[in-house]
Amino acid sequence: MNKDIDKILIKKILLSKKSKNKLIRSSLLIVLIVSLLIISTIFINSMSIGIAKKFSLIANGDLEVYTNENLEDEYDYIYSIDTVSNNSSLLYGKENTQLIAVKAVESSYFNEKRLEALNLEFVDNDTNLFSIIISKEISNLLNLELGDKAAIIIAKNQSRIRPKLVFISGIYDSGYKEIDQNLGFMYLDDAKKILDNDIKIHQEIILDDNTDLLQAVVDLRVNNYIVRPWYELQPSIYNNLLVSTQSLMIVFIVIALLTGYFISSISSDIITKDHNAIAINKLLGLRNKDIRKNYFLAIEIFTIISTFIGTILGIVISEYFLSIIGKLSITNVPALSWYLLDFDIIIPYNNIIIISISLIIISMISVFFSLARIKQIEVLDLLNHE
């Protein structure tokens, strides 16, 4: 068929009075669905990365390496490497006691990234006591404040239990209860004195932001270093993030199928309204496959444009999402202060492209089958209709 005739017929299908209003309303709905799907994808992806970064910064680092060698000069993608010792302890407050993990670190541990993640408040230790840093969660539970004194027991084995008086020199508030309710910090030199150097240490590594974590693990293990990435050290958190991602994928599949069904119903409705026009086209000598092709192209043009607009709109809204939610933080809801705000928006362009293409492909399949009705329309139907 002549390409000019194809263009005329496609334009007629899109702009005819019978289908124009239907297509406009349907287009707005598709734009809304796609934009919400894109916003959800960006939000979940960004929040998952933000949570992973915060846990890696505070809990275990991106990697734990069991070596005394200086790896920072050997691997240029290492942001920081710190000597750390993890110890169980019992902290006594004014009213209660709390079993916590005390991470013994050097002062260099509290670099710019960690200070930002911890929201740490310090006070000068003007005593001869050992300093300890606790979370706001623990301070509320034990009724302790900055500058207070508390008793602590750090035990490596049953014969080495030594209660010590410590000074609360810092209180942090990461916003993540899973960390805050169980973690405190002490300086490594103080821990060595308390335990007479009977401590086990390892290296905690933070990688540069653009470094591939899996590749770093492979690099270190190839060189026979004992390495454990954060997701092996925090399996429950990692599994929760995976479940969130998988749940989003299930939602996407359901929405994609519903969108495909919705678009097929649009094409069926248009065919019903254009029943006479299709019969006339057949009377003029157009073949079924030519008519189907024109309707298919017309509906897919409208679908692709709607999907593109929805995708762009979703990305644009996502860029301003945190500032919009930030205005709601005046309600002092903890979730709005931390879980919904304490991460950077990262646009997963590859995922967005996959989502958009998948929606279009599903719509193509559904429209293709819905257009099978055109074959059933006969020229004699025009006479019966009249």
Backbone torsions as a table, in degrees:
resi	resn	phi	psi	omega
1	MET	NA	147.0	179.0
2	ASN	-61.5	135.4	-177.6
3	LYS	-64.5	-32.2	178.6
4	ASP	-64.4	-38.5	178.2
5	ILE	-66.0	-40.8	177.2
6	ASP	-56.9	-47.1	-178.9
7	LYS	-61.5	-41.6	-180.0
8	ILE	-63.5	-45.5	-178.4
9	LEU	-65.9	-41.3	179.1
10	ILE	-63.4	-43.9	178.8
11	LYS	-63.1	-38.3	179.3
12	LYS	-65.2	-40.0	179.7
13	ILE	-63.9	-42.3	-176.3
14	LEU	-74.2	-31.7	-172.5
15	LEU	-107.3	1.0	179.5
16	SER	-65.1	148.0	-177.1
17	LYS	-60.7	-32.1	-176.5
18	LYS	-68.7	-35.4	-174.2
19	SER	-107.2	-16.0	-173.3
20	LYS	-60.0	-53.0	-178.3
21	ASN	-63.3	-38.1	177.8
22	LYS	-61.9	-43.7	-178.3
23	LEU	-67.8	-38.5	179.8
24	ILE	-63.8	-47.3	179.3
25	ARG	-63.0	-42.4	180.0
26	SER	-66.3	-38.5	179.2
27	SER	-62.3	-42.9	178.8
28	LEU	-61.5	-39.2	179.4
29	LEU	-67.8	-41.8	178.6
30	ILE	-64.4	-41.9	177.1
31	VAL	-58.6	-43.6	179.7
32	LEU	-63.9	-46.6	-179.3
33	ILE	-61.6	-47.7	-177.7
34	VAL	-65.0	-43.3	-178.9
35	SER	-63.6	-41.0	177.9
36	LEU	-65.2	-38.3	178.5
37	LEU	-65.6	-41.5	178.7
38	ILE	-66.6	-43.2	178.5
39	ILE	-60.5	-44.3	179.4
40	SER	-62.2	-42.3	179.7
41	THR	-62.5	-47.2	-179.8
42	ILE	-64.3	-42.6	-178.0
43	PHE	-63.7	-50.3	-178.8
44	ILE	-64.3	-42.6	179.4
45	ASN	-61.9	-47.0	-178.2
46	SER	-66.3	-42.3	-179.1
47	MET	-67.3	-38.3	178.7
48	SER	-63.0	-44.3	178.1
49	ILE	-64.5	-40.4	179.1
50	GLY	-62.6	-43.4	178.5
51	ILE	-64.2	-44.0	179.7
52	ALA	-61.0	-42.1	179.6
53	LYS	-64.3	-41.9	-178.0
54	LYS	-67.0	-42.1	178.2
55	PHE	-64.5	-38.9	-179.6
56	SER	-68.5	-37.1	-179.9
57	LEU	-67.3	-41.5	-171.6
58	ILE	-97.7	-42.0	-170.7
59	ALA	-83.1	-59.8	-171.8
60	ASN	-134.8	-0.1	-171.6
61	GLY	77.2	173.9	173.6
62	ASP	-68.4	-36.7	-178.3
63	LEU	-140.4	145.8	167.1
64	GLU	-109.6	126.7	-179.6
65	VAL	-122.3	131.6	-176.5
66	TYR	-101.2	84.8	179.8
67	THR	-158.9	157.6	175.4
68	ASN	-101.0	0.9	-179.0
69	GLU	-76.3	152.2	176.9
70	ASN	-85.6	106.2	-176.1
71	LEU	-91.3	-12.5	-173.2
72	GLU	-63.7	-36.1	179.9
73	ASP	-77.7	-22.6	-176.2
74	GLU	-84.3	-31.4	-177.7
75	TYR	-122.3	113.2	-173.3
76	ASP	-76.5	-7.1	179.1
77	TYR	-92.1	8.1	177.8
78	ILE	-86.9	119.9	177.9
79	TYR	-76.2	-45.4	177.5
80	SER	-154.3	152.2	176.3
81	ILE	-138.0	128.1	-173.0
82	ASP	-131.1	145.1	175.3
83	THR	-84.6	127.5	-172.2
84	VAL	-136.2	147.3	172.2
85	SER	-132.7	127.2	179.2
86	ASN	-99.6	130.2	-176.9
87	ASN	-139.7	142.4	174.2
88	SER	-84.6	145.9	-178.7
89	SER	-152.0	164.4	175.5
90	LEU	-120.1	118.1	-177.1
91	LEU	-105.0	129.3	-178.9
92	TYR	-102.2	123.9	175.3
93	GLY	-102.7	-163.1	-178.6
94	LYS	-74.8	-26.8	-175.6
95	GLU	-126.0	-31.9	-174.0
96	ASN	-133.5	175.7	172.4
97	THR	-123.7	155.4	-177.8
98	GLN	-144.5	129.3	174.1
99	LEU	-82.1	120.8	-177.6
100	ILE	-133.9	159.3	171.6
101	ALA	-90.9	125.9	178.0
102	VAL	-103.6	119.5	177.4
103	LYS	-95.1	114.6	178.3
104	ALA	-87.2	122.1	-173.9
105	VAL	-136.4	165.2	172.2
106	GLU	-87.0	163.8	-176.5
107	SER	-62.1	-29.2	179.8
108	SER	-67.8	-13.2	179.1
109	TYR	-59.2	-36.3	-176.1
110	PHE	-84.9	70.8	178.0
111	ASN	-81.5	-175.6	-174.6
112	GLU	-59.7	-44.6	-178.2
113	LYS	-64.7	-42.9	-177.8
114	ARG	-70.4	-38.8	178.0
115	LEU	-61.6	-38.4	178.2
116	GLU	-67.3	-39.6	-179.2
117	ALA	-71.6	-33.8	-174.6
118	LEU	-85.7	-23.2	-173.1
119	ASN	50.1	56.0	-169.5
120	LEU	-86.9	134.7	173.6
121	GLU	-110.7	129.7	-179.4
122	PHE	-110.0	158.9	168.4
123	VAL	-141.4	143.4	-179.1
124	ASP	-64.3	135.4	177.1
125	ASN	-90.9	100.6	-178.6
126	ASP	-97.3	22.0	179.3
127	THR	-115.9	176.2	174.9
128	ASN	-93.2	7.4	-177.6
129	LEU	-80.8	158.7	174.2
130	PHE	-71.9	143.4	180.0
131	SER	-87.2	146.9	172.7
132	ILE	-139.6	144.7	178.1
133	ILE	-114.6	126.8	-178.6
134	ILE	-123.7	169.6	179.8
135	SER	-88.0	165.0	175.8
136	LYS	-63.7	-35.5	176.9
137	GLU	-58.5	-49.0	-178.5
138	ILE	-67.9	-39.4	-179.6
139	SER	-63.2	-37.4	177.6
140	ASN	-68.6	-40.1	-179.0
141	LEU	-65.9	-40.6	-175.4
142	LEU	-97.3	1.5	-179.5
143	ASN	57.0	51.2	179.3
144	LEU	-118.1	145.8	178.8
145	GLU	-127.5	170.3	176.2
146	LEU	-56.2	132.1	178.6
147	GLY	90.6	-7.7	177.8
148	ASP	-75.4	166.2	175.1
149	LYS	-111.2	147.3	179.5
150	ALA	-146.2	162.3	177.3
151	ALA	-102.4	143.6	-179.2
152	ILE	-139.0	143.7	174.5
153	ILE	-120.7	119.1	175.2
154	ILE	-114.3	119.4	-174.7
155	ALA	-120.7	132.2	172.3
156	LYS	-97.4	-29.8	174.1
157	ASN	-156.2	171.4	-172.3
158	GLN	-63.2	-24.6	-177.3
159	SER	-89.9	-2.2	-175.0
160	ARG	-122.2	37.7	179.1
161	ILE	-80.4	119.7	-175.9
162	ARG	-134.1	103.0	175.3
163	PRO	-69.5	138.2	179.6
164	LYS	-134.4	149.6	174.2
165	LEU	-90.6	130.5	-177.3
166	VAL	-126.3	161.7	-178.1
167	PHE	-109.8	128.4	179.2
168	ILE	-77.9	95.6	-175.4
169	SER	-95.6	-9.2	-179.8
170	GLY	-158.1	147.2	175.1
171	ILE	-131.6	128.1	-179.9
172	TYR	-114.5	163.0	179.2
173	ASP	-147.8	89.9	-178.1
174	SER	-76.4	-20.0	-178.0
175	GLY	90.3	-3.7	-179.7
176	TYR	-113.3	106.3	-174.1
177	LYS	-59.3	-33.8	-178.6
178	GLU	-59.0	-30.5	177.2
179	ILE	-89.1	-50.7	-167.4
180	ASP	-62.7	-34.0	-174.4
181	GLN	-76.8	-7.0	-174.4
182	ASN	-131.1	2.0	-170.6
183	LEU	-126.6	132.1	172.4
184	GLY	-130.4	167.8	-178.6
185	PHE	-126.7	147.3	174.7
186	MET	-142.6	152.2	178.2
187	TYR	-73.6	142.0	-173.5
188	LEU	-59.5	-40.8	179.4
189	ASP	-62.0	-38.9	178.2
190	ASP	-65.6	-42.1	-180.0
191	ALA	-63.8	-38.4	178.5
192	LYS	-63.6	-38.6	179.0
193	LYS	-68.2	-40.4	180.0
194	ILE	-64.6	-38.8	-174.4
195	LEU	-104.9	13.2	178.4
196	ASP	53.0	43.8	178.6
197	ASN	64.1	11.4	179.4
198	ASP	-88.4	67.1	-178.2
199	ILE	-133.6	154.8	176.1
200	LYS	-104.6	131.5	-177.8
201	ILE	-120.6	159.0	174.2
202	HIS	-148.4	173.2	178.5
203	GLN	-101.6	131.8	178.5
204	GLU	-109.1	121.4	-172.3
205	ILE	-110.8	133.7	168.9
206	ILE	-110.5	127.4	-178.0
207	LEU	-90.8	158.4	172.0
208	ASP	-60.6	153.9	-172.8
209	ASP	-58.0	-36.4	-174.8
210	ASN	-92.7	10.1	-177.9
211	THR	-85.0	136.9	176.4
212	ASP	-76.8	117.7	-175.6
213	LEU	-61.7	-44.6	-178.2
214	LEU	-63.4	-38.4	179.3
215	GLN	-66.3	-38.4	177.7
216	ALA	-63.4	-40.7	178.0
217	VAL	-61.6	-44.7	179.5
218	VAL	-62.1	-45.0	-179.3
219	ASP	-57.5	-45.2	-176.7
220	LEU	-72.4	-39.0	-179.0
221	ARG	-71.2	-30.9	175.9
222	VAL	-61.7	-33.0	179.2
223	ASN	-90.9	18.0	172.1
224	ASN	68.4	24.7	172.7
225	TYR	-85.9	144.7	175.0
226	ILE	-83.9	113.1	-172.6
227	VAL	-126.5	139.1	173.4
228	ARG	-131.8	114.8	177.3
229	PRO	-72.4	163.7	-173.1
230	TRP	-61.5	-32.6	-176.6
231	TYR	-72.0	-19.0	172.1
232	GLU	-82.1	-28.9	-179.8
233	LEU	-82.9	-25.8	179.8
234	GLN	-125.5	64.6	-174.5
235	PRO	-63.0	-34.7	-178.2
236	SER	-66.3	-42.3	178.1
237	ILE	-65.3	-44.1	-179.7
238	TYR	-61.7	-43.0	179.6
239	ASN	-65.7	-36.9	177.5
240	ASN	-62.7	-40.9	178.7
241	LEU	-66.1	-39.3	177.4
242	LEU	-63.3	-42.4	179.4
243	VAL	-61.6	-40.7	178.7
244	SER	-61.5	-44.9	180.0
245	THR	-65.3	-43.0	-179.8
246	GLN	-67.1	-37.2	177.9
247	SER	-63.3	-40.9	177.9
248	LEU	-62.8	-38.0	179.6
249	MET	-65.6	-39.7	177.9
250	ILE	-63.2	-43.0	178.2
251	VAL	-61.6	-42.3	179.1
252	PHE	-60.3	-45.0	-179.1
253	ILE	-60.5	-44.6	179.8
254	VAL	-63.0	-46.1	-179.4
255	ILE	-64.1	-40.0	179.5
256	ALA	-62.1	-43.2	179.0
257	LEU	-65.4	-41.7	178.6
258	LEU	-65.8	-38.8	178.0
259	THR	-64.8	-41.8	176.6
260	GLY	-59.8	-43.6	178.2
261	TYR	-63.8	-40.6	-179.8
262	PHE	-62.9	-44.2	-179.3
263	ILE	-67.3	-37.5	177.6
264	SER	-64.9	-35.1	177.6
265	SER	-68.0	-32.7	176.4
266	ILE	-63.5	-47.0	-179.3
267	SER	-63.2	-39.0	178.4
268	SER	-63.9	-40.1	180.0
269	ASP	-65.8	-40.6	179.5
270	ILE	-65.1	-41.2	179.0
271	ILE	-62.5	-40.8	178.8
272	THR	-61.7	-44.7	-178.9
273	LYS	-70.6	-29.4	-179.2
274	ASP	-97.5	23.2	-176.5
275	HIS	-53.9	-49.2	-178.4
276	ASN	-66.1	-41.0	-178.5
277	ALA	-63.2	-37.9	179.3
278	ILE	-66.9	-42.6	178.2
279	ALA	-62.4	-38.3	179.1
280	ILE	-66.0	-41.5	178.8
281	ASN	-61.0	-39.4	177.0
282	LYS	-66.5	-37.4	178.7
283	LEU	-63.7	-32.3	179.6
284	LEU	-80.9	-1.6	174.3
285	GLY	103.9	5.6	178.8
286	LEU	-74.3	137.8	179.7
287	ARG	-81.9	158.1	-179.8
288	ASN	-56.0	-43.2	-175.9
289	LYS	-68.1	-29.6	177.6
290	ASP	-71.3	-41.8	178.8
291	ILE	-65.6	-44.1	178.5
292	ARG	-60.8	-40.5	-179.3
293	LYS	-61.9	-43.1	-178.2
294	ASN	-66.3	-43.3	177.8
295	TYR	-66.3	-38.8	178.6
296	PHE	-61.2	-47.8	-179.7
297	LEU	-64.3	-40.6	-179.2
298	ALA	-62.2	-47.1	-178.6
299	ILE	-68.4	-37.6	179.8
300	GLU	-71.6	-32.9	174.8
301	ILE	-60.7	-46.5	178.2
302	PHE	-64.1	-38.8	179.6
303	THR	-67.7	-44.4	-178.8
304	ILE	-64.8	-43.1	178.3
305	ILE	-62.8	-44.4	179.8
306	SER	-63.4	-42.4	179.1
307	THR	-64.7	-41.7	179.6
308	PHE	-62.6	-46.5	179.9
309	ILE	-62.2	-43.7	179.3
310	GLY	-62.2	-39.2	179.5
311	THR	-65.1	-48.5	179.4
312	ILE	-61.9	-43.5	180.0
313	LEU	-62.1	-41.7	179.0
314	GLY	-63.1	-41.4	178.9
315	ILE	-65.6	-44.6	-179.0
316	VAL	-62.5	-46.7	179.3
317	ILE	-62.0	-38.9	-179.5
318	SER	-62.1	-35.2	179.9
319	GLU	-61.6	-31.0	-178.9
320	TYR	-104.4	8.6	-172.7
321	PHE	-62.1	-47.1	-176.5
322	LEU	-65.1	-36.6	178.8
323	SER	-68.9	-34.0	176.6
324	ILE	-67.0	-47.4	178.1
325	ILE	-64.3	-33.8	-179.5
326	GLY	-59.1	-32.9	178.6
327	LYS	-66.3	-23.5	178.6
328	LEU	-82.8	-12.2	-176.4
329	SER	-68.1	-11.1	177.3
330	ILE	-65.3	-13.6	177.0
331	THR	-75.9	-7.9	179.4
332	ASN	60.3	29.9	173.4
333	VAL	-79.0	122.5	-176.4
334	PRO	-53.8	-39.3	-178.7
335	ALA	-62.2	-35.5	178.9
336	LEU	-74.5	-27.2	-178.7
337	SER	-77.9	-28.2	-173.9
338	TRP	-123.6	-70.2	-170.2
339	TYR	-59.3	-31.9	-178.1
340	LEU	-97.2	-6.2	-175.1
341	LEU	-122.4	-24.4	-169.2
342	ASP	-88.4	53.2	174.4
343	PHE	-160.7	161.0	178.3
344	ASP	-93.7	145.3	176.0
345	ILE	-74.9	122.6	178.0
346	ILE	-120.2	121.7	-177.1
347	ILE	-87.2	111.4	177.9
348	PRO	-83.6	81.9	-172.7
349	TYR	-59.2	-37.5	179.3
350	ASN	-61.4	-44.7	178.6
351	ASN	-63.9	-39.9	-179.3
352	ILE	-65.0	-41.9	178.0
353	ILE	-62.6	-42.0	179.1
354	ILE	-62.7	-43.8	-180.0
355	ILE	-61.6	-48.7	-177.3
356	SER	-62.5	-46.2	-179.8
357	ILE	-64.6	-40.2	179.9
358	SER	-62.2	-42.8	178.0
359	LEU	-60.6	-42.8	-179.3
360	ILE	-66.5	-43.0	179.7
361	ILE	-62.7	-44.3	178.9
362	ILE	-62.7	-39.5	178.7
363	SER	-65.9	-37.6	178.6
364	MET	-61.4	-44.1	-179.1
365	ILE	-64.0	-45.9	-177.8
366	SER	-66.6	-39.7	179.6
367	VAL	-67.7	-39.3	180.0
368	PHE	-56.5	-44.6	-179.2
369	PHE	-74.5	-34.0	-179.4
370	SER	-69.2	-25.3	-179.4
371	LEU	-79.6	-1.8	178.0
372	ALA	-62.2	-21.6	-180.0
373	ARG	-63.7	-24.1	-177.5
374	ILE	-58.8	-34.7	-179.1
375	LYS	-62.9	-28.4	-176.4
376	GLN	-79.6	-14.7	-179.4
377	ILE	-81.5	123.7	-178.4
378	GLU	-109.8	159.3	179.2
379	VAL	-61.9	-36.1	-179.7
380	LEU	-62.2	-23.4	177.9
381	ASP	-62.4	-27.8	-179.9
382	LEU	-66.2	-40.9	179.1
383	LEU	-67.2	-42.5	178.7
384	ASN	-62.8	-37.7	179.9
385	HIS	-66.2	-38.0	-179.7
386	GLU	-69.9	NA	NA
